[in-house]
Amino acid sequence: MGNQEKVLIVEDELHALVGLAELVTGWGYRTETARDGVEALEKTQSWSPGIVVTDLKMPRMDGIELLGKLSELKQNQAVIVLTAQGNIQRAVEAMKLGAYDFIQKPVDATRLRTILANASRQRDTERELEITRRKLRDTGFLGSMVGASKKMQQTFAMIERVAPSNVSVLITGESGTGKELVARTLHELSPRKPKPFVAVNCAAIPETLIESEIFGHERGSFTGAVERRAGCFELAEEGTLLLDEIGEMPIGTQAKLLRVLEDRKLRRLGSKIESDIDVRVLAATNKDPEHAVAAGELRGDLYYRLNVFNIHMPPLREHKEDIPAITDAILRDMNVKHERHVNGIDDEMLSRLLAYDWPGNVRELRNTVERAVILCGEGYLSARDLPPGFGSRSVLTTPDPSPNAVQVEVGTTVDEAERRLILKTLESTMNNKTRAAEILGISLKTMHNKLKEYGNVASGNGTLGSEGDD
């Protein structure tokens, strides 16, 4: 096992003490022993064990008193108490005083091993969280997430609070805000960290295959099922499963998912056998979940089951003060990924980044910086490394539109939005097609093809004539 956790075993009966010490040492823990609470208290101060396994009834100082002393000294050990049959009330009292768990005598070795493993994982999580808290206070980082702004600090505080538990979390926010990164951080800061993290995008799987993908299937359960296949739940056993874009999951599949979450039992497609599962389920959506429920896209009962906690990722335009730190983190990643040597960004480029509204959020910022790093290669990034026409796209999200803004109402098709943008950009360049193509980041050939497609059109968003490119 190779576990480096220290375990102190406290038992006044010598034969039982030796037997327990040999058993726990055999599982890979480092062990020490004590014959009563007084000796145990001395060893906790000199040896600093992470876990204490103690009998309740002992001379000089019993287990309850030892537990109280450890609490007073803020030793922070996980204390597991041993109790004789018929003395459960004392064990319950110990739990109220802060004991991690209890086990009846004669000791069931399997149960003791499980409790020790769980206690050790919890201590690892607590240590990691304390390191994370210090790092968060000092640098504004939480795992791979960056942000010192008030909005991000509030988000980090919620992640830190929820991560060690086993509850479901619904992560909301616009596309590109980092919802999957939140899910990965929740997993990394939980006792499930050594186990798998599995993410499935419900919007990317055909409706006919989604149940098989999530729940698995038996051979012959449907056409094309030539062999048994484990689903995402089984792949994530003892770990974490992220159901991304949960609002895109078919309603019938949502009903089956709800049953799995409530019963903690899974049945593959085509199977008559149910099996127990141990998976923490997280879900994410870029939709307003309450609107999705009202529209019949998301089952209300599933929403309430998943939304035990809600973590909302704010759009980048609402915490622009984090852009310098986020950009630095992206630069480090891109230097390694593309073997470049970029030292930072100059003031002009930073001003341009801060002035932009980032409709694509952090994902768009990452793509923009990655492109610039590839183009620049070394030294400092400057505004010339930004995409042609960078910033002109922000008019699409301007809340108080200027005369040059393009208005796109909800329900407008992508083709129509594109047409309006091209025509408005052409109008703003006084019909200079070369300049308009540059601003839009498309080729002149594409511009001509689009204009040919639109024909000789006049509209409120711009007028096409027969003028040349200049």
VOGU-3710 file (C-alpha; in Angstrom, 3 decimals, decimal comma):
1> mgnqekvliv> 0,000/0,000/0,000  2,866/2,372/0,841  0,667/4,736/2,871  2,828/7,211/4,843  0,032/8,126/7,277  0,958/7,736/10,955  -1,524/5,770/13,087  -1,386/5,694/16,895  -3,172/2,689/18,433  -4,336/3,087/22,047
11> edelhalvgl> -5,482/-0,055/23,883  -4,884/-1,210/27,482  -5,217/-4,927/26,704  -1,770/-6,017/25,461  -2,840/-8,910/23,228  -5,388/-6,746/21,399  -2,889/-3,872/21,119  -0,200/-6,061/19,494  -2,720/-7,661/17,127  -4,103/-4,319/15,944
21> aelvtgwgyr> -0,614/-2,855/15,477  0,472/-5,825/13,344  -2,712/-5,608/11,275  -2,466/-1,869/10,579  1,300/-2,058/9,899  0,586/-4,818/7,386  -1,656/-2,378/5,463  1,301/-0,036/4,984  0,699/2,535/7,736  3,382/3,694/10,152
31> tetardgvea> 2,209/2,718/13,630  2,961/3,477/17,274  1,179/2,147/20,366  0,078/3,428/23,798  -1,496/1,594/26,766  -3,752/4,429/27,955  -4,815/8,018/27,289  -1,976/9,632/29,244  0,693/7,829/27,222  -1,252/8,469/24,027
41> lektqswspg> -1,404/12,209/24,709  2,384/12,312/25,152  2,954/10,451/21,884  0,601/12,661/19,900  2,714/15,640/20,918  6,079/14,014/20,207  5,196/11,811/17,190  2,282/13,753/15,594  0,130/10,927/14,213  -2,540/11,749/11,655
51> ivvtdlkmpr> -4,985/9,116/12,933  -5,643/7,830/16,455  -7,424/4,492/16,987  -8,397/4,333/20,637  -10,342/2,112/22,995  -12,975/3,909/25,062  -12,487/2,135/28,389  -8,925/2,491/29,743  -7,202/3,285/33,074  -5,802/6,715/33,988
61> mdgiellgkl> -7,394/8,480/30,968  -10,175/6,901/28,894  -10,943/7,462/25,225  -13,553/10,187/25,805  -11,172/12,237/27,933  -8,349/11,697/25,419  -10,622/12,942/22,630  -11,435/16,058/24,634  -7,741/16,772/25,339  -6,828/16,383/21,663
71> selkqnqavi> -9,615/18,792/20,745  -8,401/21,345/23,305  -4,848/21,120/21,917  -6,170/21,452/18,336  -4,149/18,415/17,298  -6,550/17,784/14,362  -6,111/14,014/14,314  -8,863/11,812/12,926  -9,931/9,786/15,973  -11,499/6,337/15,512
81> vltaqgniqr> -12,944/4,853/18,698  -13,259/1,169/19,588  -16,233/0,190/21,711  -17,514/-3,018/23,221  -20,884/-4,351/22,099  -23,717/-2,856/24,099  -21,805/0,377/24,652  -22,871/2,235/21,530  -24,101/5,205/23,551  -20,527/6,035/24,532
91> aveamklgay> -19,455/5,801/20,896  -22,223/8,211/19,914  -21,029/10,583/22,632  -17,520/10,372/21,165  -18,850/11,201/17,700  -20,555/14,301/19,076  -17,220/15,347/20,555  -15,542/15,101/17,160  -14,529/11,474/16,639  -14,246/10,550/12,965
101> dfiqkpvdat> -15,946/7,148/13,315  -16,332/4,169/15,634  -16,091/0,404/15,319  -17,364/-2,317/17,622  -15,251/-5,051/19,165  -14,291/-7,637/18,114  -12,836/-5,522/15,343  -13,937/-6,322/11,795  -10,643/-5,990/9,863  -12,331/-5,092/6,573
111> rlrtilanas> -14,376/-2,314/8,160  -11,347/-0,951/10,051  -9,280/-0,881/6,865  -12,038/1,002/5,032  -12,417/3,557/7,843  -8,646/4,113/7,977  -8,486/4,618/4,198  -11,376/7,105/4,280  -9,887/8,991/7,224  -6,518/9,157/5,473
121> rqrdterele> -8,124/10,499/2,283  -10,011/13,121/4,263  -6,796/14,261/5,920  -5,076/14,493/2,542  -7,955/16,655/1,335  -7,820/18,874/4,419  -4,059/19,361/4,013  -4,458/20,183/0,332  -7,269/22,614/1,069  -5,143/24,412/3,643
131> itrrklrdtg> -2,321/24,746/1,103  -4,892/25,944/-1,414  -6,276/28,532/1,022  -2,806/29,954/1,613  -2,066/30,002/-2,118  -5,422/31,589/-2,826  -4,839/34,324/-0,257  -1,327/35,006/-1,570  -1,672/34,687/-5,357  -5,297/34,538/-6,499
141> flgsmvgask> -4,956/30,966/-7,812  -7,251/28,026/-7,103  -5,871/24,931/-8,791  -5,691/25,878/-12,488  -8,156/28,745/-11,998  -7,030/32,363/-11,773  -8,783/35,387/-10,309  -8,241/37,952/-7,581  -11,406/39,945/-8,335  -14,289/39,952/-5,870
151> kmqqtfamie> -16,483/37,876/-8,201  -13,841/35,175/-8,660  -12,929/35,135/-4,975  -16,597/34,482/-4,161  -16,634/31,670/-6,708  -13,425/30,194/-5,295  -14,843/30,319/-1,763  -17,873/28,296/-2,889  -15,653/25,743/-4,682  -13,457/25,405/-1,614
161> rvapsnvsvl> -16,486/24,923/0,616  -18,215/22,329/-1,564  -15,252/20,347/-2,931  -14,654/17,952/0,010  -18,311/16,881/0,193  -20,143/14,326/-1,906  -23,068/16,546/-2,954  -24,122/17,241/-6,536  -23,237/20,666/-7,953  -24,813/22,518/-10,878
171> itgesgtgke> -22,294/24,782/-12,623  -23,792/27,588/-14,699  -22,349/30,291/-16,917  -21,919/31,407/-20,505  -19,937/29,330/-22,995  -16,205/29,727/-22,513  -16,290/30,826/-18,856  -14,548/27,669/-17,597  -17,342/25,453/-16,276  -15,421/22,233/-16,937
181> lvartlhels> -12,407/23,738/-15,159  -14,634/24,308/-12,113  -15,692/20,661/-12,233  -12,079/19,470/-12,487  -11,099/21,714/-9,572  -13,945/20,301/-7,451  -12,628/16,815/-8,245  -8,986/17,722/-7,551  -9,871/19,196/-4,147  -12,000/16,223/-3,082
191> prkpkpfvav> -11,150/12,840/-1,537  -12,015/11,368/-4,949  -8,935/12,933/-6,554  -7,051/9,608/-7,042  -10,039/8,173/-8,905  -11,240/9,002/-12,447  -12,694/12,297/-13,603  -14,992/11,676/-16,579  -16,627/14,469/-18,596  -19,358/13,866/-21,175
201> ncaaipetli> -20,885/16,573/-23,375  -24,580/15,786/-23,679  -24,918/18,119/-26,683  -22,239/16,280/-28,680  -23,779/12,790/-28,550  -26,585/11,730/-30,926  -29,877/11,178/-29,117  -29,914/7,508/-30,204  -26,570/6,838/-28,482  -26,649/8,987/-25,355
211> eseifgherg> -28,176/6,354/-23,032  -25,598/3,803/-24,124  -22,817/6,362/-23,618  -23,925/7,238/-20,082  -25,321/3,948/-18,737  -23,453/1,399/-20,888  -24,965/-1,538/-22,774  -24,896/-5,302/-23,086  -24,015/-7,123/-26,270  -27,016/-7,351/-28,598
221> sftgaverra> -29,055/-4,765/-26,696  -29,537/-2,786/-29,936  -28,399/-2,877/-33,553  -24,658/-2,390/-33,640  -24,065/-3,419/-30,016  -21,540/-6,139/-30,874  -19,969/-6,225/-27,415  -20,631/-5,214/-23,826  -19,600/-1,634/-23,110  -19,196/0,246/-19,842
231> gcfelaeegt> -20,883/3,652/-19,684  -19,619/6,889/-18,170  -20,989/6,028/-14,720  -18,959/2,827/-14,572  -15,860/4,551/-15,969  -16,132/7,159/-13,196  -16,626/4,627/-10,373  -15,450/6,102/-7,030  -14,597/9,295/-8,929  -16,466/12,231/-10,458
241> llldeigemp> -18,749/12,440/-13,501  -19,448/15,763/-15,224  -22,578/15,914/-17,370  -21,856/18,983/-19,494  -24,720/20,796/-21,238  -27,241/18,839/-19,182  -30,086/20,851/-20,742  -29,394/19,152/-24,091  -30,028/15,666/-22,691  -33,275/14,099/-24,020
251> igtqakllrv> -36,141/14,197/-21,517  -36,470/10,390/-21,476  -32,795/10,002/-20,611  -33,176/12,647/-17,894  -35,822/10,449/-16,222  -33,458/7,455/-16,193  -30,633/9,627/-14,882  -32,836/10,829/-12,026  -33,532/7,241/-10,975  -29,830/6,435/-10,969
261> ledrklrrlg> -29,073/9,493/-8,828  -31,810/8,672/-6,327  -31,266/4,901/-6,068  -27,472/4,874/-6,596  -28,025/1,800/-8,748  -27,209/1,340/-12,426  -28,573/-0,994/-15,065  -26,881/-1,233/-18,455  -29,095/-1,155/-21,547  -30,222/-4,705/-22,249
271> skiesdidvr> -29,336/-5,969/-18,760  -31,643/-7,282/-16,038  -29,047/-6,797/-13,306  -28,667/-3,641/-11,231  -25,312/-2,777/-9,690  -24,422/-0,295/-6,950  -22,482/2,793/-8,030  -20,342/5,263/-6,108  -19,983/8,353/-8,304  -20,187/12,057/-7,533
281> vlaatnkdpe> -22,255/13,734/-10,247  -21,656/17,312/-11,367  -23,639/19,025/-14,123  -23,049/22,133/-16,204  -25,158/24,281/-18,515  -24,806/27,561/-20,400  -28,574/28,051/-20,231  -30,580/29,632/-17,449  -31,702/26,373/-15,769  -34,976/27,802/-14,480
291> havaagelrg> -35,871/28,994/-17,975  -34,921/25,543/-19,306  -37,293/23,957/-16,764  -40,082/26,356/-17,744  -39,480/25,574/-21,430  -39,682/21,834/-20,797  -36,039/21,264/-21,767  -34,932/20,234/-18,274  -36,978/18,156/-15,835  -37,774/20,122/-12,697
301> dlyyrlnvfn> -37,158/17,151/-10,389  -33,748/16,498/-11,994  -32,854/20,176/-11,707  -33,608/20,228/-7,990  -31,690/16,953/-7,511  -28,586/18,305/-9,260  -28,807/21,839/-7,884  -27,895/20,995/-4,288  -25,235/23,667/-4,741  -24,985/26,130/-7,601
311> ihmpplrehk> -21,680/27,623/-8,731  -22,028/30,413/-11,283  -19,038/31,371/-13,417  -19,209/35,094/-14,245  -18,537/36,230/-17,826  -15,074/37,705/-18,371  -16,513/41,176/-19,108  -17,678/41,310/-15,464  -14,207/40,751/-13,993  -11,836/42,339/-16,498
321> edipaitdai> -9,405/43,186/-13,699  -8,393/39,504/-13,801  -7,330/39,674/-17,468  -3,628/40,476/-16,754  -3,239/37,500/-14,378  -5,239/35,155/-16,644  -3,162/36,247/-19,638  0,086/35,564/-17,765  -1,112/32,060/-16,898  -2,106/31,412/-20,536
331> lrdmnvkher> 1,275/32,696/-21,730  3,099/30,187/-19,520  0,986/27,353/-20,890  1,466/28,430/-24,507  5,224/28,851/-24,165  5,441/25,222/-23,068  2,895/23,941/-25,593  4,444/25,674/-28,618  8,076/25,902/-27,392  8,083/29,708/-27,538
341> hvngiddeml> 9,806/32,283/-25,307  7,295/35,094/-24,858  7,986/37,168/-21,732  4,722/39,103/-21,502  2,520/41,678/-23,252  3,109/45,377/-23,788  0,889/48,156/-22,445  -0,873/48,856/-25,747  -1,936/45,229/-26,179  -3,074/45,035/-22,557
351> srllaydwpg> -5,206/48,154/-23,092  -6,784/46,522/-26,144  -7,520/43,335/-24,193  -9,095/45,320/-21,341  -11,248/47,388/-23,712  -12,763/44,328/-25,405  -15,987/42,726/-24,105  -14,964/39,070/-24,765  -18,257/37,500/-25,895  -16,400/34,172/-26,031
361> nvrelrntve> -15,074/34,701/-22,480  -11,857/33,054/-21,243  -11,892/30,531/-24,100  -11,741/33,413/-26,612  -8,979/35,111/-24,603  -7,004/31,867/-24,585  -7,374/31,435/-28,346  -6,382/35,064/-28,956  -3,260/34,810/-26,794  -2,310/31,430/-28,277
371> ravilcgegy> -2,460/32,886/-31,803  -0,341/35,854/-30,719  2,269/33,630/-29,049  2,628/31,529/-32,209  3,025/34,655/-34,361  5,422/36,477/-32,022  7,556/33,588/-30,819  9,661/35,558/-28,317  9,977/38,847/-26,474  6,781/40,763/-25,715
381> lsardlppgf> 3,417/40,500/-27,427  2,138/43,743/-28,943  -1,080/44,952/-30,532  0,200/43,932/-33,979  0,016/40,298/-32,841  -3,766/40,553/-32,372  -6,132/39,257/-35,084  -7,034/41,735/-37,872  -9,904/43,961/-36,777  -9,617/42,794/-33,153
391> gsrsvlttpd> -12,171/44,583/-30,988  -14,675/45,389/-33,712  -16,643/42,301/-32,738  -17,429/43,763/-29,345  -20,209/45,846/-30,894  -22,277/42,663/-30,977  -22,485/42,710/-27,188  -22,621/46,466/-26,559  -25,530/47,027/-24,138  -25,968/50,682/-25,200
401> pspnavqvev> -25,355/50,503/-28,963  -23,469/53,198/-30,839  -24,419/54,150/-34,435  -21,903/51,534/-35,662  -23,312/48,699/-33,536  -25,041/45,692/-35,059  -28,294/44,764/-33,351  -28,978/41,020/-33,246  -32,213/40,023/-31,559  -32,703/36,679/-29,839
411> gttvdeaerr> -34,053/34,277/-32,435  -32,076/35,788/-35,339  -30,504/33,078/-37,495  -26,720/32,814/-37,724  -26,860/33,544/-41,479  -28,890/36,703/-40,923  -26,596/37,876/-38,098  -23,599/37,304/-40,367  -25,263/39,249/-43,201  -25,999/42,226/-40,944
421> lilktlestm> -22,440/42,258/-39,597  -20,851/42,138/-43,053  -23,097/44,881/-44,414  -22,588/47,121/-41,373  -18,810/46,644/-41,479  -18,789/47,473/-45,191  -20,804/50,601/-44,482  -18,361/51,682/-41,757  -15,425/51,383/-44,205  -17,260/53,444/-46,836
431> nnktraaeil> -17,596/50,365/-49,039  -13,873/49,458/-48,900  -14,178/45,695/-49,256  -10,508/45,000/-48,608  -10,591/46,876/-45,280  -13,949/45,319/-44,306  -12,591/41,807/-44,976  -9,542/42,610/-42,806  -11,720/43,810/-39,922  -13,926/40,708/-40,145
441> gislktmhnk> -10,942/38,360/-40,363  -12,054/36,834/-43,690  -10,432/36,717/-47,124  -11,340/39,190/-49,863  -12,565/36,238/-51,929  -14,952/35,233/-49,133  -16,158/38,822/-48,902  -16,941/38,908/-52,637  -18,699/35,526/-52,449  -20,846/36,737/-49,566
451> lkeygnvasg> -21,775/39,951/-51,359  -22,637/37,977/-54,476  -24,849/35,759/-52,313  -26,636/38,794/-50,826  -27,064/40,464/-54,230  -27,608/44,193/-54,818  -29,370/44,673/-51,463  -30,264/47,799/-49,520  -31,224/47,561/-45,872  -31,218/49,551/-42,668
461> ngtlgsegdd> -27,934/47,910/-41,744  -25,989/48,987/-44,826  -26,167/49,465/-48,574  -24,410/47,448/-51,251  -23,522/49,218/-54,438  -21,111/48,634/-57,294  -18,179/50,595/-55,846  -14,683/49,126/-56,023  -12,534/47,906/-53,185  -10,863/51,199/-52,467
//
